[in-house]
Amino acid sequence: METAAVGERESERKSCFGCTAGRCSAPVFVLANLPQLEHATWTPKLWDASMCSKLSRRSALFCWLTFAGVGWAIAQHPSGCAAPAGSEDGQPTEGPAVRVAVVQMAVRPGLSKNLASILEWTRRAAGAGAELVVFPEAALSGSNAPMPSLEAALTQVRAAAGENGISVILGAAALPEGSPRPKNLLIAIDPTGSEVYRYIKLTSSPRSPPPGPLLLAGMRIGPIICADRWIRAVEELPIHAGANVSIEIAGNFAQEWVPDLQWYWYVSRAVRNSVWVVFANTAANADSPGHGHSAVIAPDGRVIASVPDARETMLLATLDLAAADRQNMLRRSSHPALAPFWQRGARLVSSPPKTSDSDWKGRACPQRRIKVFVGTAVGDVHQVLQQIEQGAAAQADLIALPARAIADQEVESIRASAATHEVTVVIGTEHRQGDRRYNSALVIGPTGQLITRYDQLSAMPPFAPGADARRAWFDVQGIPAVVTLEGDRHWTEIAELSAVAGARLLVHLEHSKPTEDEMAFQRFQSLAVMASYRTATVVADTAGAFVWEDLHSRAERRSVVRRTPGFVRPDVEVFSPFSANLLARGAPDRPIVVDVAVPGPNDYYMDSIQRFPGMAAWARYGASLLQPLQTRATRSKP
């Protein structure tokens, strides 16, 4: 595996994972110490979807459907002499490989200063053998620079790309004529110096067309500008259409780096889609305090190259494209319960219906405080019953126990215990139906009734996948809730669409070994992403319990964006203003009891989706597919 950060000293080598799970490091070298790599100029003319952002919505839809249905015509570039990422012994891996440079650049107030930096880093990237160089959000910008000035600067960037035979992706921003707000752009330039792609950041311009896939440097790219990462139509529809590399350019706030979570958004994206993720963030300086930490994430979630801090530098990595097979995306999008959602995605996003969504309402939810007991017992029904008794003694409204905690024949004893203690129990079991085995979650009400049995949608052999996501729903004290299992944590559309439909509580059951390896940390990161749709999220696992909450996201996020006095949350273990907070966690043999104050109905759709017409139509359609079969509430205790 070959990675390098250019522009720093060898003596400054640091761990880039920063925890007991970390197994990778980002070696750093001065430019003169880099081997002289043969650089081949690659200049085929490719048809791409860049014009989708410039055409009518009908034409944009044609671009989307062409990519999704016909496939991709790509000229592959030879691997060259660089060792592809993922080859620990330096031996070439099978399939095409692309050398990518990621510039963690400090963005300054003057357009001319930023242009000079871009030109210099482009020259350095080409000299290091990179076929693509990626710059962060608004790298080419200046204080209120007008659009004509930006276009003139872009002429020089295009010339530099052509002279050095390198592709360029960069962020740019300028004021259009007559507009008080700058236009935030992602621009792609091919090795001939031609601009081949341009998209406008949707978060800043909600009615702009969503970006389609991009063909560049032998890669099928899904481009993202910073906060657009939270719009599924931007983050994942290009991957569904064939992109195998997700490239995000960002100018993150310093508070978006959470040491306990690290690259959680990007690791989760890579794993749940089986794609490469390239993250180019701004460096910190007096004019633009940020957090840096640019990185390259492999399709299996490994951070194979990263910058350990906010310095200005350049990261180099070689991407083995054969490793990005999109298998996890294909599994999700082909599942019968979710296939209609993904099949209609491009059409609804590109050509949203003109009907109003004013009548869309998720499930009602009272403002209420509930107590949750999260246990860890599995395999021994007597220990399970003891933990139910402990939860009842703590006056819990809900008791959650791990996946596969009991056998099918032990269900009746759990039902009897729930009725005796008048408490709702969510517990995992292996359910057999004929010759099929299902990884199932049972929700048992306080009278002992079986409210629902949900079979894991994402199950893999020896378990058969569940067929009906609607069976995940139940109520606790009037609070709409859903239950999921294990690998469902990567199928984040379940959590998101449930939130759109009104879920305020997510109960997730795991059955993992209590280890501190890289896979355990990846699981922790994926749970943080799954929990970030304005829900309280309870995770019952043999390896330890977690309770997350994302119930005050709007206030926390605005405190950072508007630079108001710090939003203090002394009640949480890990504070993350742009995602779920970790309220509490427990050891493998130690259940936890947590009080959760639910502030009322889920506002995720109204606050985060409604203003994007295409995404709103898609989300409403998806939520309608996951609506509960019927409302089956667990009654309140007297």
ZAMARGU-4260 file (C-alpha; in steps of 0.2 Angstrom, whole numbers, plus 5000, padded with zeros to 4 digits):
<rodrens>
0) 5000/5000/5000 | 5008/5017/4995 | 5002/5033/5002 | 5011/5049/5005 | 5008/5067/5012
5) 5018/5079/5002 | 5026/5095/5010 | 5030/5089/5027 | 5045/5081/5036 | 5048/5063/5038
10) 5050/5066/5057 | 5032/5072/5058 | 5024/5055/5054 | 5009/5052/5065 | 4996/5039/5068
15) 4980/5044/5057 | 4968/5033/5067 | 4972/5039/5084 | 4964/5025/5094 | 4967/5007/5099
20) 4958/5002/5083 | 4971/5012/5073 | 4982/5001/5061 | 4986/5014/5048 | 4997/5029/5047
25) 5000/5043/5035 | 5018/5043/5031 | 5025/5061/5026 | 5039/5065/5015 | 5047/5081/5008
30) 5044/5082/4990 | 5062/5080/4985 | 5062/5063/4993 | 5048/5056/4982 | 5053/5043/4969
35) 5053/5050/4951 | 5037/5042/4945 | 5033/5040/4926 | 5019/5052/4922 | 5008/5047/4907
40) 4997/5060/4900 | 4979/5052/4897 | 4968/5062/4885 | 4953/5052/4879 | 4937/5061/4875
45) 4923/5054/4886 | 4905/5057/4886 | 4900/5062/4904 | 4885/5068/4913 | 4892/5085/4917
50) 4879/5094/4906 | 4865/5087/4917 | 4867/5103/4928 | 4865/5114/4913 | 4851/5106/4904
55) 4832/5105/4907 | 4826/5093/4920 | 4819/5082/4906 | 4837/5082/4898 | 4845/5079/4915
60) 4833/5064/4918 | 4839/5057/4901 | 4857/5058/4907 | 4853/5049/4924 | 4844/5035/4915
65) 4857/5033/4902 | 4870/5031/4915 | 4859/5019/4926 | 4853/5008/4911 | 4866/5008/4898
70) 4881/5008/4909 | 4898/5016/4907 | 4910/5018/4892 | 4927/5021/4901 | 4944/5021/4894
75) 4955/5014/4908 | 4972/5021/4912 | 4987/5009/4914 | 4992/5006/4932 | 5009/5012/4930
80) 5023/5010/4943 | 5014/5015/4959 | 5008/5001/4971 | 4989/5001/4972 | 4981/5004/4989
85) 4977/4988/4997 | 4993/4979/4992 | 5002/4979/5009 | 5018/4971/5001 | 5018/4983/4987
90) 5014/4971/4973 | 5001/4977/4960 | 4983/4972/4963 | 4971/4966/4949 | 4962/4979/4939
95) 4965/4997/4935 | 4972/5009/4947 | 4972/5028/4948 | 4984/5039/4957 | 4975/5053/4966
100) 4982/5069/4975 | 4971/5077/4988 | 4977/5095/4992 | 4972/5101/5010 | 4973/5119/5005
105) 4972/5135/5016 | 4959/5146/5008 | 4964/5164/5009 | 4954/5180/5006 | 4962/5185/4990
110) 4957/5176/4974 | 4975/5179/4967 | 4983/5171/4982 | 4971/5156/4980 | 4974/5154/4962
115) 4993/5154/4964 | 4991/5140/4977 | 4981/5130/4965 | 4993/5132/4951 | 5008/5127/4962
120) 4999/5112/4970 | 4993/5106/4952 | 5011/5107/4946 | 5017/5097/4962 | 5003/5084/4960
125) 5008/5081/4942 | 5026/5079/4946 | 5022/5066/4959 | 5013/5056/4946 | 4995/5060/4951
130) 4982/5058/4937 | 4969/5068/4947 | 4971/5082/4960 | 4957/5087/4971 | 4955/5104/4980
135) 4943/5108/4994 | 4927/5118/4994 | 4929/5136/4988 | 4948/5134/4985 | 4946/5146/4970
140) 4937/5161/4978 | 4941/5178/4985 | 4931/5191/4996 | 4916/5194/4986 | 4925/5190/4970
145) 4913/5193/4955 | 4909/5179/4943 | 4919/5186/4928 | 4935/5186/4939 | 4932/5168/4944
150) 4930/5163/4926 | 4946/5172/4921 | 4955/5163/4935 | 4948/5147/4929 | 4956/5150/4912
155) 4973/5149/4921 | 4968/5133/4930 | 4962/5125/4914 | 4979/5129/4906 | 4989/5122/4920
160) 4979/5106/4919 | 4982/5105/4901 | 5001/5109/4902 | 5003/5096/4916 | 4992/5083/4908
165) 4982/5081/4925 | 4963/5081/4929 | 4957/5093/4942 | 4942/5094/4953 | 4941/5110/4963
170) 4928/5120/4973 | 4925/5138/4967 | 4914/5152/4973 | 4910/5169/4967 | 4896/5182/4966
175) 4884/5181/4951 | 4879/5198/4944 | 4865/5205/4954 | 4866/5192/4968 | 4871/5196/4986
180) 4875/5177/4989 | 4890/5169/4981 | 4887/5153/4970 | 4896/5138/4977 | 4903/5127/4963
185) 4912/5110/4960 | 4921/5111/4944 | 4930/5097/4935 | 4944/5099/4922 | 4951/5085/4911
190) 4969/5083/4906 | 4967/5092/4890 | 4962/5108/4900 | 4944/5107/4895 | 4930/5110/4909
195) 4919/5094/4908 | 4908/5096/4923 | 4900/5109/4935 | 4888/5108/4949 | 4880/5121/4961
200) 4879/5116/4979 | 4861/5111/4983 | 4862/5117/5001 | 4866/5135/4995 | 4854/5133/4980
205) 4840/5120/4984 | 4831/5121/4968 | 4847/5118/4957 | 4848/5101/4948 | 4856/5087/4958
210) 4873/5082/4951 | 4874/5067/4940 | 4889/5055/4939 | 4906/5061/4932 | 4918/5052/4921
215) 4936/5058/4924 | 4953/5050/4925 | 4947/5033/4922 | 4935/5034/4937 | 4916/5035/4939
220) 4914/5048/4952 | 4900/5054/4963 | 4904/5072/4967 | 4899/5081/4984 | 4901/5098/4990
225) 4902/5098/5009 | 4885/5099/5017 | 4877/5091/5002 | 4883/5075/5010 | 4867/5075/5020
230) 4856/5074/5004 | 4855/5056/4999 | 4851/5061/4981 | 4868/5069/4980 | 4878/5057/4991
235) 4871/5040/4984 | 4861/5042/4968 | 4877/5044/4958 | 4883/5028/4966 | 4867/5019/4962
240) 4869/5025/4944 | 4887/5017/4943 | 4899/5028/4952 | 4913/5019/4961 | 4922/5033/4969
245) 4914/5046/4980 | 4924/5063/4980 | 4919/5076/4993 | 4926/5093/4994 | 4923/5102/5010
250) 4926/5118/5021 | 4921/5110/5037 | 4918/5120/5053 | 4931/5115/5066 | 4918/5107/5077
255) 4914/5095/5064 | 4929/5085/5069 | 4924/5074/5083 | 4940/5064/5089 | 4929/5050/5096
260) 4921/5047/5079 | 4935/5053/5067 | 4930/5050/5049 | 4913/5042/5053 | 4903/5050/5039
265) 4916/5044/5026 | 4919/5026/5033 | 4901/5023/5034 | 4898/5029/5016 | 4912/5018/5009
270) 4906/5002/5018 | 4888/5004/5014 | 4891/5007/4996 | 4908/4997/4993 | 4916/5012/4985
275) 4931/5023/4987 | 4929/5039/4997 | 4940/5054/4994 | 4938/5068/5007 | 4947/5085/5003
280) 4945/5097/5017 | 4952/5115/5020 | 4967/5118/5030 | 4966/5129/5045 | 4972/5147/5045
285) 4968/5164/5053 | 4956/5168/5040 | 4947/5151/5039 | 4948/5140/5055 | 4944/5122/5051
290) 4949/5105/5055 | 4958/5098/5040 | 4960/5079/5042 | 4958/5075/5023 | 4958/5057/5019
295) 4956/5042/5007 | 4944/5028/5013 | 4945/5011/5005 | 4929/5002/5000 | 4930/4991/5016
300) 4931/5006/5027 | 4950/5007/5030 | 4957/5024/5031 | 4972/5021/5020 | 4979/5039/5019
305) 4975/5054/5030 | 4982/5070/5036 | 4982/5069/5055 | 4978/5088/5058 | 4974/5104/5049
310) 4991/5108/5041 | 4992/5113/5023 | 4999/5098/5013 | 4995/5086/4999 | 4990/5068/5001
315) 4994/5055/4988 | 4985/5038/4986 | 4983/5025/4973 | 4965/5018/4971 | 4963/5000/4965
320) 4946/5002/4956 | 4943/4984/4956 | 4940/4984/4974 | 4926/4996/4972 | 4912/4984/4966
325) 4897/4993/4974 | 4891/4976/4980 | 4884/4983/4996 | 4874/4997/4986 | 4868/4984/4974
330) 4862/4973/4989 | 4853/4987/4997 | 4845/4994/4981 | 4839/4977/4974 | 4830/4971/4990
335) 4812/4969/4987 | 4807/4981/5001 | 4819/4995/4995 | 4820/4992/4976 | 4805/5003/4972
340) 4813/5017/4982 | 4829/5016/4972 | 4822/5013/4955 | 4811/5029/4956 | 4825/5039/4964
345) 4833/5047/4948 | 4816/5051/4940 | 4808/5059/4956 | 4824/5069/4960 | 4826/5075/4942
350) 4808/5078/4938 | 4799/5081/4955 | 4780/5081/4954 | 4772/5099/4955 | 4760/5094/4969
355) 4762/5102/4986 | 4768/5092/5001 | 4759/5103/5013 | 4748/5088/5018 | 4763/5077/5022
360) 4764/5073/5040 | 4774/5060/5049 | 4767/5050/5064 | 4761/5060/5079 | 4772/5060/5094
365) 4769/5067/5112 | 4782/5076/5122 | 4787/5063/5134 | 4801/5057/5145 | 4804/5038/5144
370) 4816/5027/5154 | 4826/5014/5144 | 4835/4999/5151 | 4848/4991/5139 | 4854/4974/5143
375) 4868/4963/5136 | 4863/4945/5141 | 4862/4932/5128 | 4862/4913/5127 | 4856/4910/5145
380) 4837/4913/5147 | 4839/4914/5166 | 4851/4928/5164 | 4839/4936/5151 | 4825/4935/5163
385) 4836/4942/5177 | 4840/4958/5167 | 4821/4960/5162 | 4818/4960/5181 | 4832/4972/5184
390) 4824/4984/5171 | 4807/4983/5179 | 4815/4987/5196 | 4822/5002/5188 | 4805/5007/5182
395) 4810/5006/5164 | 4797/5009/5150 | 4807/4999/5138 | 4819/4985/5140 | 4831/4981/5125
400) 4841/4965/5124 | 4854/4960/5110 | 4851/4950/5094 | 4849/4932/5095 | 4848/4933/5114
405) 4836/4918/5116 | 4830/4903/5106 | 4813/4902/5098 | 4806/4890/5111 | 4810/4902/5125
410) 4799/4916/5118 | 4784/4912/5130 | 4794/4914/5145 | 4799/4931/5139 | 4781/4936/5136
415) 4776/4930/5153 | 4790/4940/5161 | 4785/4956/5151 | 4767/4954/5157 | 4772/4951/5175
420) 4782/4967/5175 | 4771/4977/5164 | 4785/4982/5153 | 4789/4983/5134 | 4803/4971/5129
425) 4813/4971/5112 | 4823/4956/5110 | 4832/4946/5097 | 4829/4928/5092 | 4833/4916/5078
430) 4816/4911/5070 | 4814/4896/5060 | 4800/4895/5047 | 4800/4879/5037 | 4818/4877/5031
435) 4822/4895/5032 | 4831/4904/5047 | 4828/4922/5051 | 4838/4934/5062 | 4822/4942/5070
440) 4818/4955/5083 | 4802/4953/5094 | 4793/4967/5102 | 4783/4961/5117 | 4771/4973/5125
445) 4767/4976/5143 | 4753/4963/5143 | 4764/4950/5136 | 4756/4952/5118 | 4768/4950/5103
450) 4767/4967/5095 | 4778/4963/5080 | 4791/4951/5073 | 4804/4960/5062 | 4816/4950/5051
455) 4832/4958/5047 | 4831/4965/5030 | 4850/4965/5027 | 4853/4947/5033 | 4865/4936/5024
460) 4868/4917/5025 | 4864/4907/5035 | 4850/4918/5038 | 4837/4923/5025 | 4833/4941/5022
465) 4817/4948/5029 | 4804/4954/5017 | 4794/4968/5025 | 4802/4984/5033 | 4784/4989/5039
470) 4785/4976/5052 | 4799/4986/5061 | 4786/4998/5069 | 4779/4999/5086 | 4775/5012/5099
475) 4781/5015/5117 | 4771/5026/5128 | 4764/5034/5112 | 4781/5037/5104 | 4783/5030/5087
480) 4797/5018/5086 | 4806/5005/5074 | 4818/4991/5077 | 4832/4985/5066 | 4846/4972/5067
485) 4865/4971/5065 | 4869/4974/5046 | 4854/4986/5045 | 4865/4999/5052 | 4873/5001/5035
490) 4856/5002/5027 | 4854/5020/5033 | 4839/5023/5021 | 4829/5013/5034 | 4833/5025/5048
495) 4831/5040/5037 | 4814/5035/5029 | 4807/5030/5046 | 4812/5047/5053 | 4803/5055/5038
500) 4787/5044/5042 | 4788/5050/5060 | 4799/5038/5070 | 4807/5046/5086 | 4814/5030/5093
505) 4826/5018/5085 | 4830/5002/5094 | 4844/4992/5086 | 4850/4975/5091 | 4868/4969/5089
510) 4877/4952/5093 | 4896/4956/5092 | 4911/4951/5101 | 4919/4963/5114 | 4934/4968/5105
515) 4944/4984/5102 | 4949/4981/5084 | 4946/4991/5068 | 4930/4982/5064 | 4923/4987/5081
520) 4927/5005/5078 | 4919/5005/5061 | 4904/4998/5069 | 4904/5012/5082 | 4906/5025/5068
525) 4891/5017/5057 | 4880/5017/5073 | 4883/5036/5075 | 4878/5039/5057 | 4862/5028/5058
530) 4857/5037/5074 | 4858/5054/5065 | 4840/5056/5059 | 4832/5066/5074 | 4829/5050/5084
535) 4834/5043/5101 | 4843/5027/5097 | 4845/5012/5108 | 4859/4999/5104 | 4858/4983/5113
540) 4874/4972/5110 | 4883/4958/5119 | 4899/4969/5117 | 4891/4983/5127 | 4876/4995/5126
545) 4874/5012/5118 | 4861/5026/5119 | 4862/5040/5106 | 4851/5055/5104 | 4849/5067/5089
550) 4834/5076/5096 | 4841/5094/5097 | 4851/5094/5081 | 4844/5110/5074 | 4849/5120/5090
555) 4866/5112/5091 | 4870/5115/5072 | 4865/5133/5072 | 4875/5137/5088 | 4890/5133/5077
560) 4885/5140/5060 | 4879/5156/5068 | 4894/5157/5080 | 4883/5160/5095 | 4890/5156/5112
565) 4894/5137/5114 | 4880/5125/5115 | 4884/5115/5131 | 4879/5097/5133 | 4886/5091/5150
570) 4873/5077/5149 | 4882/5068/5135 | 4897/5057/5134 | 4902/5062/5116 | 4895/5079/5109
575) 4894/5080/5090 | 4884/5096/5085 | 4882/5089/5067 | 4876/5072/5071 | 4870/5061/5085
580) 4877/5063/5103 | 4882/5048/5113 | 4872/5049/5129 | 4879/5033/5137 | 4888/5017/5134
585) 4890/5001/5145 | 4903/4987/5147 | 4899/4970/5140 | 4893/4964/5157 | 4885/4980/5163
590) 4867/4985/5157 | 4863/5004/5157 | 4848/5014/5162 | 4845/5030/5153 | 4831/5043/5154
595) 4827/5051/5137 | 4817/5067/5135 | 4808/5066/5118 | 4803/5084/5113 | 4788/5079/5102
600) 4786/5075/5083 | 4801/5071/5072 | 4806/5087/5062 | 4819/5079/5051 | 4808/5080/5035
605) 4803/5098/5038 | 4820/5104/5043 | 4832/5095/5032 | 4823/5089/5017 | 4807/5099/5012
610) 4817/5113/5004 | 4824/5102/4991 | 4810/5098/4979 | 4817/5082/4971 | 4824/5075/4987
615) 4807/5079/4996 | 4797/5069/4983 | 4809/5055/4984 | 4809/5054/5003 | 4790/5055/5004
620) 4788/5041/4992 | 4801/5030/5002 | 4793/5034/5018 | 4776/5028/5011 | 4784/5011/5007
625) 4789/5010/5025 | 4774/5016/5034 | 4768/5003/5047 | 4755/4990/5043 | 4744/4997/5057
630) 4747/5007/5073 | 4750/4994/5087 | 4754/5004/5103 | 4760/4997/5119 | 4749/5004/5133
635) 4756/5016/5147 | 4759/5008/5164 | 4747/5014/5177
</rodrens>
